[in-house]
Amino acid sequence: MGREVAVMSQAEIVEALIDFIGRPGADEAEFEAMALRLFAHQYAHNAPYRRFAQARGRTPLAVRRWRDIPAVPIKAFKDLTLSCCPADEAERVFMTSGTTGSGRGRSYHPTLAVYDRSMLEGFAARVMRGRDTIRMGFLFPDEAALPNSSLAHYLALARERFGTPDSAVFVGPGGLDLDGLLAALAEAETSGEPYALLGATYAFVPVMDALAPQGRRIALPSGSFLFDTGGFKGQSREIEPDAFYDGLSQTFGVPREACLNMYGMTELSTQFYDDGNAACPPVKSGPHWIRSRVVDPLTGRDLPEGETGVLVHHDLAHFNSVSAILTEDAGVIVPGGFQLLGRVEGSASRGCSVAVAEFLAAAQG
């Protein structure tokens, strides 16, 4: 028999999570207690998720461990409204990239207080690393241009909290402002002050391509860093990781250890970071309010450390939707975190498709 878990109100959850995120850390028992409380809330208020959990025999009375909380396949966010609050009451709706219409995954946020706290705490610890501010350049449109982009909001928070007043966005309605970017980089070179260039992975490619024919090499000051996220998404030519980070290092004059990659997604409210890309793939890890597993997608069974499977993330900050997400990313658990190995293929991909079909059948009743 399981223990009954009290269902908290939304206001109680927000307050509890902001407190939890603000702590210096959390052990397994503390994480598990909060995860079970969130599962009870999501089970009570998210009808498609409740039907799926019931079909799996995973109710708040039955589930005793965070690892047993049923994970939702990430593609389900494109087909169903997975929200504890009424969708029209959400303060913000983040959408996955792609064309407009029903094919875009949606995450509903009744308040951005938890998302913002999660982002700021994680960014301060893993990216700023003790620095208060740094001059920043951004290779991604701002929130005015992309109001439903979680990355646009994420970068806006970075600029507002950690960027100096002369930080600037170099991608707008007219595309990449290469002249403006080169002027800012030249100023950084001569000033000797560290500079940070942040943006979508694909946005760095045209900058490198534009500079290569000129033989132009930037020499950013010591303490500078580059920050990419999101992959290429068909927006630029694909480059293998080692070649990509070699290119960044050579073009901007920073060591590969200062080339940071963030792994995040619209369907989560917490991000994962590495400690640079001196070697690929690097080890990624998240803060104490998120945990990851690697599973067999057909059985949901945890795979042992060192064995390749599909990543499942349990993100306590993603409280209004579902906290447990079955991705379509291949990975392997290693000491200190996990290595991201790209999109799943073969039998693992077929297993993810089966998981989506099973979820939709159960969630739609």
C-alpha positions as a printed Julia matrix, in Angstrom:
365×3 Matrix{Float64}:
  0.0    0.0     0.0
  1.23   3.48   -0.83
  0.98   6.55    1.32
 -1.55   9.24    0.48
  0.17  12.4    -0.72
 -1.6   15.68    0.01
 -2.48  17.74   -3.05
 -1.07  21.25   -2.8
 -2.6   24.34   -4.35
 -0.8   26.09   -7.2
  0.23  28.93   -4.89
  1.64  26.47   -2.35
  3.57  24.66   -5.08
  5.08  27.87   -6.44
  6.17  28.97   -2.98
  7.6   25.54   -2.13
  9.5   25.28   -5.43
 11.03  28.73   -5.21
 12.26  27.82   -1.74
 13.51  24.41   -2.93
 15.38  25.87   -5.9
 16.99  28.5    -3.71
 18.56  25.95   -1.38
 22.25  25.07   -1.77
 21.32  21.48   -2.62
 18.95  18.58   -1.99
 19.57  14.93   -1.25
 17.69  12.03   -2.84
 15.05  11.9    -0.1
 14.27  15.61   -0.36
 14.04  15.45   -4.15
 11.79  12.4    -3.94
  9.42  14.01   -1.44
  8.96  17.07   -3.65
  8.62  14.95   -6.8
  5.82  12.89   -5.23
  3.98  16.02   -4.11
  4.16  17.41   -7.64
  3.0   14.12   -9.12
 -0.08  14.22   -6.87
 -0.81  17.76   -8.07
 -0.38  16.88  -11.75
 -2.42  13.69  -11.35
 -5.27  15.69   -9.8
 -5.35  18.57  -12.28
 -3.95  17.32  -15.61
 -6.65  15.02  -17.02
 -4.75  13.48  -19.98
 -1.81  12.72  -17.71
 -4.08  11.22  -15.06
 -5.67   8.85  -17.6
 -2.23   7.77  -18.78
 -0.99   7.22  -15.23
 -4.11   5.23  -14.36
 -3.61   3.0   -17.4
 -0.11   2.28  -16.12
 -1.33   1.64  -12.58
  0.75   4.61  -11.41
 -1.38   6.6    -9.0
 -0.18   8.81   -6.13
 -1.15   5.98   -3.76
  0.93   3.45   -5.67
  4.03   5.43   -6.6
  6.67   5.55   -3.87
  9.79   6.6    -5.81
 10.45   9.46   -8.21
 11.83   6.93  -10.69
  8.38   5.31  -10.9
  6.54   8.51  -11.84
  5.32   7.87  -15.41
  7.16   9.87  -18.06
  5.31  11.49  -20.97
  6.81  11.15  -24.48
  7.92  14.55  -25.65
  5.91  14.38  -28.9
  2.69  14.25  -26.88
  3.05  17.99  -26.23
  2.16  18.52  -29.9
 -1.08  16.55  -29.68
 -2.55  17.33  -26.26
 -2.92  20.25  -23.88
 -0.86  19.11  -20.9
 -1.55  21.75  -18.28
 -2.84  21.81  -14.73
 -4.23  25.32  -15.13
 -6.76  26.23  -17.84
 -4.75  26.96  -21.0
 -6.3   30.41  -21.41
 -5.16  31.41  -17.92
 -1.46  30.84  -18.59
  0.77  33.89  -18.19
  2.99  32.61  -21.01
  2.86  29.8   -23.53
  6.2   28.62  -24.89
  6.12  26.78  -28.22
  8.62  24.54  -29.93
 10.23  25.81  -33.12
  8.6   25.05  -36.45
  5.73  26.3   -38.54
  2.63  27.63  -36.87
 -0.27  25.28  -36.27
 -1.07  22.21  -34.24
  2.29  20.62  -34.93
  4.09  22.77  -32.36
  4.57  21.52  -28.83
  3.3   23.86  -26.13
  4.21  24.41  -22.5
  1.81  26.45  -20.38
  3.11  28.62  -17.53
  0.55  30.11  -15.11
  3.45  32.12  -13.71
  7.05  32.54  -14.83
  8.3   32.9   -11.26
  9.51  29.3   -11.02
 10.95  29.14  -14.55
 12.82  32.4   -14.0
 14.22  31.32  -10.63
 15.35  28.02  -12.14
 17.08  29.72  -15.06
 18.79  32.41  -12.99
 20.11  30.02  -10.34
 21.4   27.56  -12.94
 22.98  30.21  -15.16
 24.7   31.94  -12.25
 26.25  28.7   -11.02
 27.21  27.05  -14.3
 27.86  29.91  -16.7
 28.76  33.02  -14.71
 30.76  31.02  -12.14
 31.14  33.78   -9.59
 31.1   36.75  -11.97
 28.38  39.34  -11.46
 28.18  40.72  -15.01
 29.85  40.48  -18.39
 29.33  42.26  -21.7
 27.15  40.0   -23.85
 26.27  39.65  -27.52
 23.31  37.56  -28.64
 22.87  35.56  -31.83
 19.14  34.99  -31.42
 16.06  37.22  -31.83
 14.69  38.95  -28.74
 11.35  38.37  -27.01
  9.59  41.07  -29.02
 10.3   39.09  -32.19
  9.68  35.64  -30.67
  7.27  36.01  -27.72
  6.54  32.25  -27.59
 10.19  31.16  -27.58
 11.52  29.83  -24.31
 15.07  30.48  -25.57
 14.29  34.13  -26.33
 12.98  34.51  -22.78
 15.97  32.63  -21.35
 18.44  34.92  -23.15
 16.47  38.0   -22.15
 16.83  36.95  -18.51
 20.56  36.42  -19.03
 20.94  39.9   -20.51
 18.81  41.6   -17.86
 20.45  39.96  -14.85
 24.03  39.29  -15.98
 24.71  41.5   -19.01
 26.33  44.92  -18.87
 24.33  47.91  -20.24
 26.2   47.75  -23.57
 25.14  44.14  -24.21
 23.33  43.81  -27.55
 21.27  41.54  -29.79
 22.71  41.0   -33.29
 19.87  39.06  -34.91
 16.74  40.98  -35.87
 14.04  41.17  -38.55
 16.71  41.77  -41.18
 18.75  38.77  -40.1
 22.3   38.8   -38.75
 23.85  42.21  -38.11
 27.37  41.08  -38.92
 28.82  44.6   -39.02
 27.43  45.41  -35.59
 28.71  42.13  -34.17
 32.22  42.64  -35.61
 32.33  46.15  -34.19
 31.4   44.85  -30.73
 33.99  42.07  -30.95
 36.67  44.58  -32.03
 35.82  46.78  -29.04
 36.15  43.77  -26.76
 39.56  42.94  -28.26
 40.93  46.41  -27.63
 39.3   46.92  -24.22
 40.72  43.75  -22.72
 37.42  43.15  -20.92
 35.91  39.64  -21.14
 33.08  39.19  -23.62
 30.39  36.53  -23.93
 28.69  35.59  -27.2
 25.51  33.56  -26.73
 23.04  32.13  -29.21
 21.58  29.28  -31.18
 24.19  26.8   -32.4
 23.24  27.35  -36.03
 23.7   31.13  -35.73
 27.45  30.78  -35.14
 27.94  29.06  -38.51
 27.29  32.08  -40.78
 29.59  34.19  -38.61
 32.42  31.68  -39.02
 31.63  31.36  -42.74
 31.72  35.13  -43.22
 35.07  35.54  -41.48
 36.83  32.54  -43.02
 37.33  34.0   -46.56
 38.82  37.13  -45.0
 41.2   35.1   -42.89
 39.82  37.11  -39.99
 40.46  35.83  -36.48
 39.06  37.46  -33.37
 41.16  37.43  -30.19
 38.68  37.78  -27.36
 40.23  38.68  -23.99
 40.94  36.09  -21.32
 37.79  35.23  -19.39
 35.55  35.43  -22.46
 33.28  32.56  -23.36
 30.99  31.32  -26.12
 27.62  29.76  -25.38
 25.59  27.75  -27.9
 22.39  25.76  -27.65
 19.78  24.0   -29.74
 21.76  22.37  -32.52
 21.47  23.21  -36.21
 17.75  22.5   -36.85
 18.25  22.69  -40.61
 19.01  26.42  -40.32
 22.65  26.1   -41.35
 25.02  23.46  -42.59
 25.64  20.72  -40.05
 29.11  20.48  -38.53
 30.43  17.61  -36.45
 30.94  18.64  -32.8
 34.75  18.5   -32.79
 34.97  20.51  -36.0
 32.37  22.99  -34.74
 34.16  23.72  -31.48
 37.53  23.81  -33.22
 36.03  26.41  -35.54
 34.65  28.47  -32.66
 37.97  28.36  -30.83
 39.97  29.4   -33.88
 37.56  32.1   -35.04
 37.01  33.82  -31.7
 40.27  33.1   -29.93
 38.88  31.26  -26.94
 39.91  27.79  -25.74
 37.46  24.95  -26.28
 37.04  24.74  -22.5
 35.37  28.17  -22.76
 32.91  26.96  -25.42
 29.87  26.06  -23.33
 26.78  24.24  -24.55
 23.37  24.38  -22.89
 20.94  21.48  -23.33
 17.35  22.48  -22.78
 13.92  22.18  -24.32
 10.55  23.9   -24.4
  9.03  20.98  -22.51
 11.27  21.59  -19.48
 11.85  24.57  -17.19
 15.42  23.66  -16.21
 18.58  23.52  -18.31
 21.63  21.27  -18.36
 25.18  22.52  -18.81
 28.65  21.17  -19.46
 31.99  22.58  -18.32
 33.2   23.29  -21.83
 33.89  21.25  -24.93
 37.56  20.43  -24.7
 36.42  16.88  -25.49
 33.2   15.73  -27.15
 30.75  14.62  -25.99
 31.16  16.46  -22.69
 29.44  15.46  -19.45
 26.24  17.42  -18.86
 24.51  17.87  -15.56
 21.76  19.89  -13.97
 20.98  21.44  -10.6
 19.49  19.69   -7.59
 15.88  20.14   -8.73
 16.24  17.93  -11.8
 17.23  14.28  -12.2
 17.89  12.17  -15.3
 17.62   8.5   -16.13
 18.49   6.45  -19.21
 15.83   3.9   -20.12
 14.76   1.3   -22.63
 11.9    3.17  -24.36
  9.81   0.04  -24.87
  9.86  -1.14  -21.28
 10.66   2.07  -19.4
 13.29   0.04  -17.53
 16.28   1.92  -16.17
 19.52   1.01  -17.89
 22.75   0.75  -15.91
 25.47   3.37  -15.93
 27.48   3.2   -19.13
 24.72   1.66  -21.27
 23.17   3.73  -24.06
 19.43   4.36  -24.02
 16.87   7.16  -24.14
 17.05  10.06  -21.71
 14.22  10.72  -19.26
 14.28  13.96  -17.27
 12.38  14.68  -14.04
 12.2   18.46  -13.73
 10.54  19.77  -10.56
 10.47  23.31  -11.97
  8.11  22.18  -14.74
  5.27  22.0   -12.25
  2.23  22.99  -14.31
  2.51  20.35  -17.0
  4.27  17.08  -16.27
  7.62  16.88  -14.58
  8.73  13.56  -16.12
  9.61  13.68  -19.84
 10.66  10.83  -22.13
 12.87  12.54  -24.71
 13.99  11.3   -28.1
 17.63  11.91  -27.22
 20.12   9.09  -26.85
 22.36   9.27  -23.83
 24.43   7.39  -21.32
 24.74   7.94  -17.57
 28.35   8.55  -16.55
 29.99   9.77  -13.34
 28.92  13.37  -12.77
 25.95  13.38  -15.13
 25.26  12.09  -18.63
 26.6   12.31  -22.15
 24.22  13.4   -24.89
 24.69  11.26  -28.01
 22.2   12.81  -30.45
 18.79  11.71  -31.63
 17.72   8.14  -31.1
 17.85   5.79  -34.08
 16.84   2.23  -34.96
 15.03   0.19  -32.36
 15.2    3.0   -29.8
 13.44   5.33  -32.24
 10.77   2.73  -32.89
 10.42   2.29  -29.13
  9.8    6.03  -28.72
  7.12   5.89  -31.42
  5.41   3.02  -29.63
  5.56   4.98  -26.37
  3.87   7.96  -28.05
  1.09   5.78  -29.46
  0.52   4.15  -26.08
  0.42   7.48  -24.32
 -2.06   9.02  -26.75
 -4.33   5.99  -26.61
 -4.43   6.08  -22.81
 -4.54   9.87  -22.4
 -7.39  10.31  -24.86
 -9.33   7.54  -23.19
